[in-house]
Amino acid sequence: MPIYEYQCEADGTVIELMRPMSDADKPVSDPAGKGRRFTRKFSTFAAKGAEGRTVPLGMGAGGGSGGGCACGKPHGGCGSH
């Protein structure tokens, strides 16, 4: 089941909920019981790439420069090819 982030419109509080995809956009009750309204937030994820750089997932360790090895070195840099 995926984890979704929801943000309070009033104070910016962010909560995470594990819910079925079919419930992703359904209303979320305030977990603190304060009556706040939470709406789904579109999350972006990042991972550490080569030399500690943060790159969006799907870009690869080469930062989207057209490829490279999973180790983060450019084409054939780790010798496993």
Gaussian input, Z-matrix of N, CA and C with variables (Angstrom, degrees):
# hf/3-21g

backbone

0 1
 N
 C     1     B1
 C     2     B2     1     A1
 N     3     B3     2     A2     1     D1
 C     4     B4     3     A3     2     D2
 C     5     B5     4     A4     3     D3
 N     6     B6     5     A5     4     D4
 C     7     B7     6     A6     5     D5
 C     8     B8     7     A7     6     D6
 N     9     B9     8     A8     7     D7
 C    10    B10     9     A9     8     D8
 C    11    B11    10    A10     9     D9
 N    12    B12    11    A11    10    D10
 C    13    B13    12    A12    11    D11
 C    14    B14    13    A13    12    D12
 N    15    B15    14    A14    13    D13
 C    16    B16    15    A15    14    D14
 C    17    B17    16    A16    15    D15
 N    18    B18    17    A17    16    D16
 C    19    B19    18    A18    17    D17
 C    20    B20    19    A19    18    D18
 N    21    B21    20    A20    19    D19
 C    22    B22    21    A21    20    D20
 C    23    B23    22    A22    21    D21
 N    24    B24    23    A23    22    D22
 C    25    B25    24    A24    23    D23
 C    26    B26    25    A25    24    D24
 N    27    B27    26    A26    25    D25
 C    28    B28    27    A27    26    D26
 C    29    B29    28    A28    27    D27
 N    30    B30    29    A29    28    D28
 C    31    B31    30    A30    29    D29
 C    32    B32    31    A31    30    D30
 N    33    B33    32    A32    31    D31
 C    34    B34    33    A33    32    D32
 C    35    B35    34    A34    33    D33
 N    36    B36    35    A35    34    D34
 C    37    B37    36    A36    35    D35
 C    38    B38    37    A37    36    D36
 N    39    B39    38    A38    37    D37
 C    40    B40    39    A39    38    D38
 C    41    B41    40    A40    39    D39
 N    42    B42    41    A41    40    D40
 C    43    B43    42    A42    41    D41
 C    44    B44    43    A43    42    D42
 N    45    B45    44    A44    43    D43
 C    46    B46    45    A45    44    D44
 C    47    B47    46    A46    45    D45
 N    48    B48    47    A47    46    D46
 C    49    B49    48    A48    47    D47
 C    50    B50    49    A49    48    D48
 N    51    B51    50    A50    49    D49
 C    52    B52    51    A51    50    D50
 C    53    B53    52    A52    51    D51
 N    54    B54    53    A53    52    D52
 C    55    B55    54    A54    53    D53
 C    56    B56    55    A55    54    D54
 N    57    B57    56    A56    55    D55
 C    58    B58    57    A57    56    D56
 C    59    B59    58    A58    57    D57
 N    60    B60    59    A59    58    D58
 C    61    B61    60    A60    59    D59
 C    62    B62    61    A61    60    D60
 N    63    B63    62    A62    61    D61
 C    64    B64    63    A63    62    D62
 C    65    B65    64    A64    63    D63
 N    66    B66    65    A65    64    D64
 C    67    B67    66    A66    65    D65
 C    68    B68    67    A67    66    D66
 N    69    B69    68    A68    67    D67
 C    70    B70    69    A69    68    D68
 C    71    B71    70    A70    69    D69
 N    72    B72    71    A71    70    D70
 C    73    B73    72    A72    71    D71
 C    74    B74    73    A73    72    D72
 N    75    B75    74    A74    73    D73
 C    76    B76    75    A75    74    D74
 C    77    B77    76    A76    75    D75
 N    78    B78    77    A77    76    D76
 C    79    B79    78    A78    77    D77
 C    80    B80    79    A79    78    D78
 N    81    B81    80    A80    79    D79
 C    82    B82    81    A81    80    D80
 C    83    B83    82    A82    81    D81
 N    84    B84    83    A83    82    D82
 C    85    B85    84    A84    83    D83
 C    86    B86    85    A85    84    D84
 N    87    B87    86    A86    85    D85
 C    88    B88    87    A87    86    D86
 C    89    B89    88    A88    87    D87
 N    90    B90    89    A89    88    D88
 C    91    B91    90    A90    89    D89
 C    92    B92    91    A91    90    D90
 N    93    B93    92    A92    91    D91
 C    94    B94    93    A93    92    D92
 C    95    B95    94    A94    93    D93
 N    96    B96    95    A95    94    D94
 C    97    B97    96    A96    95    D95
 C    98    B98    97    A97    96    D96
 N    99    B99    98    A98    97    D97
 C   100   B100    99    A99    98    D98
 C   101   B101   100   A100    99    D99
 N   102   B102   101   A101   100   D100
 C   103   B103   102   A102   101   D101
 C   104   B104   103   A103   102   D102
 N   105   B105   104   A104   103   D103
 C   106   B106   105   A105   104   D104
 C   107   B107   106   A106   105   D105
 N   108   B108   107   A107   106   D106
 C   109   B109   108   A108   107   D107
 C   110   B110   109   A109   108   D108
 N   111   B111   110   A110   109   D109
 C   112   B112   111   A111   110   D110
 C   113   B113   112   A112   111   D111
 N   114   B114   113   A113   112   D112
 C   115   B115   114   A114   113   D113
 C   116   B116   115   A115   114   D114
 N   117   B117   116   A116   115   D115
 C   118   B118   117   A117   116   D116
 C   119   B119   118   A118   117   D117
 N   120   B120   119   A119   118   D118
 C   121   B121   120   A120   119   D119
 C   122   B122   121   A121   120   D120
 N   123   B123   122   A122   121   D121
 C   124   B124   123   A123   122   D122
 C   125   B125   124   A124   123   D123
 N   126   B126   125   A125   124   D124
 C   127   B127   126   A126   125   D125
 C   128   B128   127   A127   126   D126
 N   129   B129   128   A128   127   D127
 C   130   B130   129   A129   128   D128
 C   131   B131   130   A130   129   D129
 N   132   B132   131   A131   130   D130
 C   133   B133   132   A132   131   D131
 C   134   B134   133   A133   132   D132
 N   135   B135   134   A134   133   D133
 C   136   B136   135   A135   134   D134
 C   137   B137   136   A136   135   D135
 N   138   B138   137   A137   136   D136
 C   139   B139   138   A138   137   D137
 C   140   B140   139   A139   138   D138
 N   141   B141   140   A140   139   D139
 C   142   B142   141   A141   140   D140
 C   143   B143   142   A142   141   D141
 N   144   B144   143   A143   142   D142
 C   145   B145   144   A144   143   D143
 C   146   B146   145   A145   144   D144
 N   147   B147   146   A146   145   D145
 C   148   B148   147   A147   146   D146
 C   149   B149   148   A148   147   D147
 N   150   B150   149   A149   148   D148
 C   151   B151   150   A150   149   D149
 C   152   B152   151   A151   150   D150
 N   153   B153   152   A152   151   D151
 C   154   B154   153   A153   152   D152
 C   155   B155   154   A154   153   D153
 N   156   B156   155   A155   154   D154
 C   157   B157   156   A156   155   D155
 C   158   B158   157   A157   156   D156
 N   159   B159   158   A158   157   D157
 C   160   B160   159   A159   158   D158
 C   161   B161   160   A160   159   D159
 N   162   B162   161   A161   160   D160
 C   163   B163   162   A162   161   D161
 C   164   B164   163   A163   162   D162
 N   165   B165   164   A164   163   D163
 C   166   B166   165   A165   164   D164
 C   167   B167   166   A166   165   D165
 N   168   B168   167   A167   166   D166
 C   169   B169   168   A168   167   D167
 C   170   B170   169   A169   168   D168
 N   171   B171   170   A170   169   D169
 C   172   B172   171   A171   170   D170
 C   173   B173   172   A172   171   D171
 N   174   B174   173   A173   172   D172
 C   175   B175   174   A174   173   D173
 C   176   B176   175   A175   174   D174
 N   177   B177   176   A176   175   D175
 C   178   B178   177   A177   176   D176
 C   179   B179   178   A178   177   D177
 N   180   B180   179   A179   178   D178
 C   181   B181   180   A180   179   D179
 C   182   B182   181   A181   180   D180
 N   183   B183   182   A182   181   D181
 C   184   B184   183   A183   182   D182
 C   185   B185   184   A184   183   D183
 N   186   B186   185   A185   184   D184
 C   187   B187   186   A186   185   D185
 C   188   B188   187   A187   186   D186
 N   189   B189   188   A188   187   D187
 C   190   B190   189   A189   188   D188
 C   191   B191   190   A190   189   D189
 N   192   B192   191   A191   190   D190
 C   193   B193   192   A192   191   D191
 C   194   B194   193   A193   192   D192
 N   195   B195   194   A194   193   D193
 C   196   B196   195   A195   194   D194
 C   197   B197   196   A196   195   D195
 N   198   B198   197   A197   196   D196
 C   199   B199   198   A198   197   D197
 C   200   B200   199   A199   198   D198
 N   201   B201   200   A200   199   D199
 C   202   B202   201   A201   200   D200
 C   203   B203   202   A202   201   D201
 N   204   B204   203   A203   202   D202
 C   205   B205   204   A204   203   D203
 C   206   B206   205   A205   204   D204
 N   207   B207   206   A206   205   D205
 C   208   B208   207   A207   206   D206
 C   209   B209   208   A208   207   D207
 N   210   B210   209   A209   208   D208
 C   211   B211   210   A210   209   D209
 C   212   B212   211   A211   210   D210
 N   213   B213   212   A212   211   D211
 C   214   B214   213   A213   212   D212
 C   215   B215   214   A214   213   D213
 N   216   B216   215   A215   214   D214
 C   217   B217   216   A216   215   D215
 C   218   B218   217   A217   216   D216
 N   219   B219   218   A218   217   D217
 C   220   B220   219   A219   218   D218
 C   221   B221   220   A220   219   D219
 N   222   B222   221   A221   220   D220
 C   223   B223   222   A222   221   D221
 C   224   B224   223   A223   222   D222
 N   225   B225   224   A224   223   D223
 C   226   B226   225   A225   224   D224
 C   227   B227   226   A226   225   D225
 N   228   B228   227   A227   226   D226
 C   229   B229   228   A228   227   D227
 C   230   B230   229   A229   228   D228
 N   231   B231   230   A230   229   D229
 C   232   B232   231   A231   230   D230
 C   233   B233   232   A232   231   D231
 N   234   B234   233   A233   232   D232
 C   235   B235   234   A234   233   D233
 C   236   B236   235   A235   234   D234
 N   237   B237   236   A236   235   D235
 C   238   B238   237   A237   236   D236
 C   239   B239   238   A238   237   D237
 N   240   B240   239   A239   238   D238
 C   241   B241   240   A240   239   D239
 C   242   B242   241   A241   240   D240

   B1=1.4418
   B2=1.5356
   B3=1.3181
   B4=1.4607
   B5=1.5346
   B6=1.3254
   B7=1.4567
   B8=1.5247
   B9=1.3346
   B10=1.4556
   B11=1.5142
   B12=1.3346
   B13=1.4569
   B14=1.5173
   B15=1.3333
   B16=1.4565
   B17=1.5173
   B18=1.3500
   B19=1.4526
   B20=1.5228
   B21=1.3465
   B22=1.4587
   B23=1.5225
   B24=1.3247
   B25=1.4628
   B26=1.5271
   B27=1.3342
   B28=1.4591
   B29=1.5289
   B30=1.3431
   B31=1.4620
   B32=1.5305
   B33=1.3275
   B34=1.4551
   B35=1.5178
   B36=1.3431
   B37=1.4585
   B38=1.5212
   B39=1.3418
   B40=1.4579
   B41=1.5239
   B42=1.3379
   B43=1.4632
   B44=1.5244
   B45=1.3245
   B46=1.4634
   B47=1.5131
   B48=1.3275
   B49=1.4556
   B50=1.5139
   B51=1.3111
   B52=1.4543
   B53=1.5285
   B54=1.3400
   B55=1.4593
   B56=1.5210
   B57=1.3235
   B58=1.4664
   B59=1.5343
   B60=1.3125
   B61=1.4655
   B62=1.5211
   B63=1.3181
   B64=1.4642
   B65=1.5298
   B66=1.3394
   B67=1.4634
   B68=1.5255
   B69=1.3103
   B70=1.4659
   B71=1.5245
   B72=1.3212
   B73=1.4668
   B74=1.5237
   B75=1.3174
   B76=1.4637
   B77=1.5250
   B78=1.3307
   B79=1.4701
   B80=1.5238
   B81=1.3386
   B82=1.4576
   B83=1.5238
   B84=1.3268
   B85=1.4617
   B86=1.5146
   B87=1.3171
   B88=1.4585
   B89=1.5286
   B90=1.3305
   B91=1.4615
   B92=1.5295
   B93=1.3353
   B94=1.4598
   B95=1.5276
   B96=1.3350
   B97=1.4646
   B98=1.5188
   B99=1.3292
   B100=1.4650
   B101=1.5238
   B102=1.3322
   B103=1.4548
   B104=1.5168
   B105=1.3298
   B106=1.4722
   B107=1.5218
   B108=1.3394
   B109=1.4588
   B110=1.5240
   B111=1.3261
   B112=1.4591
   B113=1.5238
   B114=1.3343
   B115=1.4619
   B116=1.5194
   B117=1.3181
   B118=1.4573
   B119=1.5172
   B120=1.3039
   B121=1.4637
   B122=1.5183
   B123=1.3159
   B124=1.4491
   B125=1.5204
   B126=1.3187
   B127=1.4567
   B128=1.5141
   B129=1.3102
   B130=1.4559
   B131=1.5181
   B132=1.2983
   B133=1.4480
   B134=1.5134
   B135=1.3083
   B136=1.4628
   B137=1.5179
   B138=1.3154
   B139=1.4584
   B140=1.5170
   B141=1.3082
   B142=1.4627
   B143=1.5211
   B144=1.3116
   B145=1.4538
   B146=1.5160
   B147=1.3075
   B148=1.4654
   B149=1.5217
   B150=1.2984
   B151=1.4623
   B152=1.5223
   B153=1.3514
   B154=1.4526
   B155=1.5187
   B156=1.3378
   B157=1.4681
   B158=1.5134
   B159=1.3266
   B160=1.4500
   B161=1.5214
   B162=1.3200
   B163=1.4594
   B164=1.5165
   B165=1.3385
   B166=1.4594
   B167=1.5166
   B168=1.3325
   B169=1.4638
   B170=1.5126
   B171=1.3071
   B172=1.4537
   B173=1.5171
   B174=1.3313
   B175=1.4568
   B176=1.5225
   B177=1.3178
   B178=1.4505
   B179=1.5134
   B180=1.2900
   B181=1.4565
   B182=1.5136
   B183=1.3247
   B184=1.4592
   B185=1.5086
   B186=1.3415
   B187=1.4507
   B188=1.5114
   B189=1.3143
   B190=1.4533
   B191=1.5038
   B192=1.3325
   B193=1.4573
   B194=1.5268
   B195=1.3261
   B196=1.4488
   B197=1.5136
   B198=1.3085
   B199=1.4502
   B200=1.5024
   B201=1.2935
   B202=1.4482
   B203=1.5092
   B204=1.2951
   B205=1.4551
   B206=1.5197
   B207=1.3199
   B208=1.4578
   B209=1.5196
   B210=1.3333
   B211=1.4696
   B212=1.5180
   B213=1.3414
   B214=1.4485
   B215=1.5154
   B216=1.3192
   B217=1.4613
   B218=1.5267
   B219=1.3386
   B220=1.4617
   B221=1.5211
   B222=1.2812
   B223=1.4566
   B224=1.5261
   B225=1.3136
   B226=1.4506
   B227=1.5099
   B228=1.3277
   B229=1.4538
   B230=1.5105
   B231=1.3369
   B232=1.4668
   B233=1.5265
   B234=1.3023
   B235=1.4409
   B236=1.5141
   B237=1.3304
   B238=1.4678
   B239=1.5193
   B240=1.3122
   B241=1.4710
   B242=1.5154
   A1=108.31
   A2=118.78
   A3=121.16
   A4=112.69
   A5=115.00
   A6=122.15
   A7=107.27
   A8=116.06
   A9=122.02
   A10=109.48
   A11=116.58
   A12=122.23
   A13=108.69
   A14=114.27
   A15=121.68
   A16=107.56
   A17=116.38
   A18=121.02
   A19=110.08
   A20=115.30
   A21=121.75
   A22=108.22
   A23=116.39
   A24=120.71
   A25=111.32
   A26=117.43
   A27=121.22
   A28=113.75
   A29=117.79
   A30=119.32
   A31=115.15
   A32=118.14
   A33=121.65
   A34=115.80
   A35=117.76
   A36=121.06
   A37=109.59
   A38=116.47
   A39=121.61
   A40=108.71
   A41=115.83
   A42=121.54
   A43=108.15
   A44=115.76
   A45=121.54
   A46=108.43
   A47=116.33
   A48=122.09
   A49=110.07
   A50=116.15
   A51=121.51
   A52=106.07
   A53=116.00
   A54=120.98
   A55=109.98
   A56=115.55
   A57=118.75
   A58=110.43
   A59=116.67
   A60=120.64
   A61=111.25
   A62=117.53
   A63=121.03
   A64=112.11
   A65=117.97
   A66=122.07
   A67=112.91
   A68=118.22
   A69=122.65
   A70=113.33
   A71=117.96
   A72=121.02
   A73=113.35
   A74=117.86
   A75=120.73
   A76=109.77
   A77=117.08
   A78=120.41
   A79=112.21
   A80=115.02
   A81=122.25
   A82=108.45
   A83=115.90
   A84=120.87
   A85=109.68
   A86=116.54
   A87=121.55
   A88=109.04
   A89=118.09
   A90=120.09
   A91=113.03
   A92=117.55
   A93=121.26
   A94=111.69
   A95=117.44
   A96=121.45
   A97=114.55
   A98=117.59
   A99=121.70
   A100=112.92
   A101=117.25
   A102=121.10
   A103=115.04
   A104=116.93
   A105=119.58
   A106=109.92
   A107=115.30
   A108=121.58
   A109=109.09
   A110=115.89
   A111=121.86
   A112=109.29
   A113=115.82
   A114=120.94
   A115=108.48
   A116=115.06
   A117=120.74
   A118=110.70
   A119=114.79
   A120=122.76
   A121=107.16
   A122=117.79
   A123=120.60
   A124=108.32
   A125=114.68
   A126=121.78
   A127=111.62
   A128=115.17
   A129=121.63
   A130=106.96
   A131=116.09
   A132=121.66
   A133=109.12
   A134=115.61
   A135=120.82
   A136=108.57
   A137=114.87
   A138=121.19
   A139=108.39
   A140=116.60
   A141=120.31
   A142=109.07
   A143=116.26
   A144=121.83
   A145=110.81
   A146=115.73
   A147=121.44
   A148=110.33
   A149=116.72
   A150=124.20
   A151=112.47
   A152=117.03
   A153=121.15
   A154=115.20
   A155=117.57
   A156=119.90
   A157=109.54
   A158=117.52
   A159=121.58
   A160=108.19
   A161=116.25
   A162=121.40
   A163=108.98
   A164=117.78
   A165=119.42
   A166=110.27
   A167=116.25
   A168=119.56
   A169=109.71
   A170=116.26
   A171=121.27
   A172=112.06
   A173=116.52
   A174=120.21
   A175=110.62
   A176=118.55
   A177=121.57
   A178=111.23
   A179=116.07
   A180=120.23
   A181=112.29
   A182=117.56
   A183=120.75
   A184=113.10
   A185=117.90
   A186=120.47
   A187=113.34
   A188=118.21
   A189=120.80
   A190=113.18
   A191=117.20
   A192=120.07
   A193=112.53
   A194=117.13
   A195=118.67
   A196=114.27
   A197=118.51
   A198=118.40
   A199=113.07
   A200=114.16
   A201=120.47
   A202=108.81
   A203=114.88
   A204=121.74
   A205=110.21
   A206=116.80
   A207=121.30
   A208=111.60
   A209=117.58
   A210=120.86
   A211=111.31
   A212=118.15
   A213=122.20
   A214=114.53
   A215=116.96
   A216=120.04
   A217=108.99
   A218=117.73
   A219=120.05
   A220=111.93
   A221=117.07
   A222=127.52
   A223=115.74
   A224=115.63
   A225=121.05
   A226=115.66
   A227=118.20
   A228=121.00
   A229=115.53
   A230=118.48
   A231=119.16
   A232=112.57
   A233=117.93
   A234=121.84
   A235=114.35
   A236=118.09
   A237=119.77
   A238=112.32
   A239=118.25
   A240=121.03
   A241=111.21
   D1=134.19
   D2=-177.80
   D3=-74.23
   D4=156.72
   D5=174.94
   D6=-102.81
   D7=130.64
   D8=179.23
   D9=-117.25
   D10=150.00
   D11=175.17
   D12=-104.06
   D13=140.72
   D14=178.40
   D15=-129.56
   D16=138.56
   D17=-176.97
   D18=-119.15
   D19=138.43
   D20=176.24
   D21=-74.23
   D22=130.07
   D23=-178.94
   D24=-68.85
   D25=-30.77
   D26=-174.62
   D27=-80.40
   D28=-48.02
   D29=-173.25
   D30=-119.95
   D31=0.29
   D32=175.80
   D33=81.85
   D34=2.48
   D35=178.15
   D36=-58.02
   D37=135.43
   D38=179.11
   D39=-114.31
   D40=132.98
   D41=175.79
   D42=-124.53
   D43=156.40
   D44=176.78
   D45=-116.47
   D46=136.97
   D47=177.42
   D48=-132.22
   D49=139.06
   D50=173.01
   D51=-94.29
   D52=115.61
   D53=-177.65
   D54=-144.01
   D55=158.69
   D56=174.52
   D57=-63.09
   D58=151.96
   D59=179.19
   D60=-57.16
   D61=-34.80
   D62=-178.91
   D63=-65.98
   D64=-18.49
   D65=179.93
   D66=-103.49
   D67=2.95
   D68=-172.14
   D69=-53.51
   D70=-41.36
   D71=-175.65
   D72=-101.07
   D73=6.64
   D74=177.80
   D75=-72.05
   D76=154.94
   D77=-179.90
   D78=-56.43
   D79=149.22
   D80=179.79
   D81=-117.49
   D82=126.69
   D83=175.96
   D84=-72.78
   D85=145.01
   D86=178.18
   D87=-67.21
   D88=116.90
   D89=-178.30
   D90=-63.97
   D91=-22.74
   D92=179.67
   D93=-90.88
   D94=-3.18
   D95=179.23
   D96=69.35
   D97=23.98
   D98=-178.75
   D99=-93.29
   D100=-0.12
   D101=179.11
   D102=78.48
   D103=12.73
   D104=179.18
   D105=-70.41
   D106=156.58
   D107=178.73
   D108=-105.16
   D109=128.32
   D110=179.25
   D111=-113.33
   D112=135.22
   D113=176.26
   D114=-121.25
   D115=153.19
   D116=-177.45
   D117=-63.89
   D118=134.54
   D119=179.40
   D120=-106.54
   D121=135.39
   D122=177.31
   D123=-85.50
   D124=113.84
   D125=-174.23
   D126=-87.77
   D127=151.55
   D128=169.42
   D129=-123.34
   D130=141.57
   D131=-178.11
   D132=-115.44
   D133=148.86
   D134=178.21
   D135=-135.46
   D136=158.91
   D137=178.00
   D138=-135.93
   D139=157.18
   D140=177.40
   D141=-76.61
   D142=128.91
   D143=179.05
   D144=-105.20
   D145=-155.93
   D146=-179.54
   D147=-59.31
   D148=142.86
   D149=177.91
   D150=55.91
   D151=27.62
   D152=175.95
   D153=76.40
   D154=5.52
   D155=178.44
   D156=-68.22
   D157=144.16
   D158=175.41
   D159=-92.31
   D160=125.73
   D161=-179.56
   D162=-129.85
   D163=144.01
   D164=176.29
   D165=-60.95
   D166=143.21
   D167=177.04
   D168=-60.18
   D169=144.27
   D170=-178.35
   D171=95.60
   D172=-15.06
   D173=179.12
   D174=-88.38
   D175=-20.29
   D176=-177.65
   D177=80.47
   D178=166.24
   D179=-177.03
   D180=-67.71
   D181=-20.67
   D182=179.46
   D183=-79.37
   D184=5.66
   D185=177.65
   D186=69.20
   D187=24.51
   D188=178.20
   D189=82.81
   D190=19.36
   D191=-175.79
   D192=-85.21
   D193=11.41
   D194=174.18
   D195=109.35
   D196=10.00
   D197=174.47
   D198=133.66
   D199=-163.20
   D200=-177.40
   D201=130.84
   D202=176.82
   D203=-177.88
   D204=-83.58
   D205=156.26
   D206=177.51
   D207=-62.26
   D208=-21.57
   D209=178.80
   D210=-73.58
   D211=-10.95
   D212=178.91
   D213=100.71
   D214=-7.61
   D215=179.36
   D216=-87.10
   D217=149.26
   D218=179.41
   D219=-64.19
   D220=160.34
   D221=-177.15
   D222=-15.02
   D223=108.84
   D224=175.12
   D225=72.87
   D226=12.25
   D227=-175.31
   D228=-67.56
   D229=-23.77
   D230=-177.84
   D231=-93.70
   D232=-7.34
   D233=176.98
   D234=80.06
   D235=9.41
   D236=-179.41
   D237=-89.66
   D238=2.35
   D239=-177.84
   D240=-107.44

